[in-house]
């Protein structure tokens, strides 16, 4: 029974290590793939997704959501000017 715990700890350590490495080493690559998949499957881009792509993944020119391209509320107008 003890070897099950060792196997589970090894798998958990591997997955945790891959998540840690992917979040720091490959941020721009992960963001580029995410933008590509959104364009490929024609998914709607949200404001939060746009901000994550621009500021966390450091994508130079990510696609903007509709409410930032054509703002109709005051909050959207202010946000589109700031971003």
C-alpha positions as YAML, in Angstrom:
chain: A
units: angstrom
residues:
- id: 1
  name: UNK
  ca: [0.00, 0.00, 0.00]
- id: 2
  name: UNK
  ca: [2.92, 2.32, 0.61]
- id: 3
  name: UNK
  ca: [4.02, 2.25, -3.02]
- id: 4
  name: UNK
  ca: [0.65, 3.74, -4.07]
- id: 5
  name: UNK
  ca: [1.42, 6.80, -2.00]
- id: 6
  name: UNK
  ca: [4.86, 7.10, -3.61]
- id: 7
  name: UNK
  ca: [3.35, 6.79, -7.10]
- id: 8
  name: UNK
  ca: [0.67, 9.38, -6.34]
- id: 9
  name: UNK
  ca: [3.25, 11.78, -4.90]
- id: 10
  name: UNK
  ca: [5.47, 11.33, -7.98]
- id: 11
  name: UNK
  ca: [2.55, 12.02, -10.35]
- id: 12
  name: UNK
  ca: [1.43, 15.00, -8.27]
- id: 13
  name: UNK
  ca: [4.96, 16.41, -8.16]
- id: 14
  name: UNK
  ca: [5.31, 16.01, -11.92]
- id: 15
  name: UNK
  ca: [2.01, 17.77, -12.63]
- id: 16
  name: UNK
  ca: [2.80, 20.57, -10.19]
- id: 17
  name: UNK
  ca: [6.24, 21.05, -11.74]
- id: 18
  name: UNK
  ca: [4.80, 21.20, -15.26]
- id: 19
  name: UNK
  ca: [2.19, 23.74, -14.19]
- id: 20
  name: UNK
  ca: [4.85, 25.88, -12.52]
- id: 21
  name: UNK
  ca: [7.19, 25.75, -15.53]
- id: 22
  name: UNK
  ca: [4.40, 26.42, -18.02]
- id: 23
  name: UNK
  ca: [3.13, 29.43, -16.14]
- id: 24
  name: UNK
  ca: [6.50, 31.20, -16.12]
- id: 25
  name: UNK
  ca: [8.54, 29.87, -19.05]
- id: 26
  name: UNK
  ca: [5.85, 29.63, -21.67]
- id: 27
  name: UNK
  ca: [3.45, 32.47, -20.90]
- id: 28
  name: UNK
  ca: [3.72, 34.16, -24.30]
- id: 29
  name: UNK
  ca: [3.44, 30.82, -26.10]
- id: 30
  name: UNK
  ca: [0.38, 29.80, -24.07]
- id: 31
  name: UNK
  ca: [-1.23, 33.17, -24.79]
- id: 32
  name: UNK
  ca: [-0.52, 32.92, -28.51]
- id: 33
  name: UNK
  ca: [-2.10, 29.47, -28.64]
- id: 34
  name: UNK
  ca: [-5.11, 30.74, -26.66]
- id: 35
  name: UNK
  ca: [-5.63, 33.63, -29.11]
- id: 36
  name: UNK
  ca: [-5.28, 31.23, -32.06]
- id: 37
  name: UNK
  ca: [-7.88, 28.85, -30.61]
- id: 38
  name: UNK
  ca: [-10.31, 31.72, -29.97]
- id: 39
  name: UNK
  ca: [-9.96, 32.82, -33.59]
- id: 40
  name: UNK
  ca: [-10.17, 29.26, -34.92]
- id: 41
  name: UNK
  ca: [-13.37, 28.37, -33.05]
- id: 42
  name: UNK
  ca: [-14.79, 31.92, -33.33]
- id: 43
  name: UNK
  ca: [-15.26, 32.22, -29.58]
- id: 44
  name: UNK
  ca: [-16.37, 35.50, -28.09]
- id: 45
  name: UNK
  ca: [-13.56, 37.56, -26.60]
- id: 46
  name: UNK
  ca: [-14.39, 39.01, -23.18]
- id: 47
  name: UNK
  ca: [-12.84, 42.05, -21.55]
- id: 48
  name: UNK
  ca: [-11.18, 39.93, -18.87]
- id: 49
  name: UNK
  ca: [-9.70, 37.62, -21.52]
- id: 50
  name: UNK
  ca: [-8.39, 40.64, -23.43]
- id: 51
  name: UNK
  ca: [-6.74, 42.07, -20.30]
- id: 52
  name: UNK
  ca: [-5.14, 38.71, -19.46]
- id: 53
  name: UNK
  ca: [-3.76, 38.37, -23.00]
- id: 54
  name: UNK
  ca: [-2.41, 41.92, -23.02]
- id: 55
  name: UNK
  ca: [-0.95, 42.24, -19.53]
- id: 56
  name: UNK
  ca: [-0.22, 38.69, -18.29]
- id: 57
  name: UNK
  ca: [0.64, 36.85, -21.52]
- id: 58
  name: UNK
  ca: [2.26, 40.00, -23.04]
- id: 59
  name: UNK
  ca: [0.60, 39.55, -26.45]
- id: 60
  name: UNK
  ca: [1.39, 42.64, -28.52]
- id: 61
  name: UNK
  ca: [-1.92, 43.15, -30.33]
- id: 62
  name: UNK
  ca: [-4.62, 40.77, -29.02]
- id: 63
  name: UNK
  ca: [-8.12, 40.88, -30.52]
- id: 64
  name: UNK
  ca: [-10.37, 43.33, -28.71]
- id: 65
  name: UNK
  ca: [-13.83, 42.43, -27.43]
- id: 66
  name: UNK
  ca: [-16.85, 43.99, -29.08]
- id: 67
  name: UNK
  ca: [-17.62, 46.27, -26.12]
- id: 68
  name: UNK
  ca: [-14.16, 47.87, -26.39]
- id: 69
  name: UNK
  ca: [-14.32, 48.29, -30.17]
- id: 70
  name: UNK
  ca: [-17.84, 49.75, -30.10]
- id: 71
  name: UNK
  ca: [-18.42, 51.01, -26.55]
- id: 72
  name: UNK
  ca: [-22.02, 51.87, -25.71]
- id: 73
  name: UNK
  ca: [-21.84, 52.28, -21.91]
- id: 74
  name: UNK
  ca: [-19.87, 54.87, -19.99]
- id: 75
  name: UNK
  ca: [-17.78, 52.19, -18.27]
- id: 76
  name: UNK
  ca: [-16.85, 50.67, -21.63]
- id: 77
  name: UNK
  ca: [-15.95, 54.09, -23.03]
- id: 78
  name: UNK
  ca: [-13.63, 54.87, -20.12]
- id: 79
  name: UNK
  ca: [-12.06, 51.40, -20.22]
- id: 80
  name: UNK
  ca: [-11.48, 51.56, -23.98]
- id: 81
  name: UNK
  ca: [-9.64, 54.88, -23.55]
- id: 82
  name: UNK
  ca: [-7.48, 53.54, -20.70]
- id: 83
  name: UNK
  ca: [-6.52, 50.31, -22.41]
...
